[in-house]
Amino acid sequence: MSRTTRWLLVIAGCLTVFGLCVLLGDVLLPWDQATRIGTGAGAGAVIAGVLGAWASSAMGPSAPSAPPASAPSAPPVSGPTASGDRAVATRDNSGIIITGDNGTVQR
């Protein structure tokens, strides 16, 4: 099953869950109609959001696309490399890297 088909199924499932929550809120809750529908819509939005987040993590990151057949192939990269006394090599770093003698962060 393709990734697009899986996402379309997740979207359809989220919309169904949202609609069911609005319907059940309207039928089961004892308040006036506007409050019942609003409460059902809020609960449905939360549940559909959790379902979407779960589906996103369950499907994992997207696979990198393959280069066209006519494109020249690059040599394989084994990982980040660095040379020298104080060289730093990272891959996908989102934090702070401190180099030097004292390791003090200036703010």
N, C-alpha and C positions, 0 to 999 in steps of 0.2 A: 504494500500500500504506500503510495507516495506521501511525502511530507505535506503537500497541499491538501490532499484528501483527509489526512489525519486532522489538520487544523480546521478544515470545514466541519468535520464531525464534532470537534471540541466546541466550535462556535454554535453549532446547532444544539448541542447538549446544554451549553450555558443558557441559550435563549429558552430552551424548554424548562430548565430548572427555574429560571427567572419567572416565566409565565405561570408555572405551577405554584410558586410561592405567592404571587399576586392573587391567584385564584383561591388558594387555601386561606390566605389572609382575609379575603373578602367573605368567604363562606364561614370560617370558624371563629374569627375574633368578634367580641361582643360590642365594639365601639361603633361610632357612625361610619358611613361608607368611606368617606375621604380618608379618615384615619386608618381604617382597615387596609385600604389599598396602598396607602403610603407605607405602612408598617410591612406589608407583604413585599412591596417593591424594595424596601431597604434590606430586608432579610434575603431576598432573591439576589440583589446586587452583591451582597457579601458572599453568599454561597457560590454564585457564578464566578466571582473573582478568585475565590479559593480554588475552584475547579480549574480555571484557566491557568493559575500559577502552578498548580500541581501538574497539569498537562505540559506546561512549558519545561518544567524540570524533568519530567519523565521522558520527554522526547530528546533531551540533551541538546548540545550545541549543533548548529548546522554543519554539515560536512563541507569542506572546501571544494569548490568546483574544479573539475579537471581542466587543464589547458586544452585548447583546440589541438587537433591532431597535427596541424601544419606548424604549430609553434615549436621552436627549438627547446629542448629540455635543458633545464639548468642543473648543475651538479647538486647532489643532495647536501643539505645543510645538517651537520651533526649537532649543532647547538651553538649557543653564544660562546665566543672566545675573547680573551683579552690578554695583552702582553704588557710587561712593564711592572715596576715596583708597586704602583698604586692603581693599577687598572681594575675596573669593575665591569663585568659582563652580566647582563640580566636578560631574562625573557619575560615579557608581559608583567613588568613590575608596576604595581599601583601604590607602593608605599614610599617611604623615605629611605634613601641610601646615604649613609654617612661614611665619608672617607677622610683620611688625614690622621694626624697624630693624637688629637685629644677627643674626637668624637662628639663635639659640642654642636648642638643645633641652634642656629641663630633664628630668632623669631622677631 
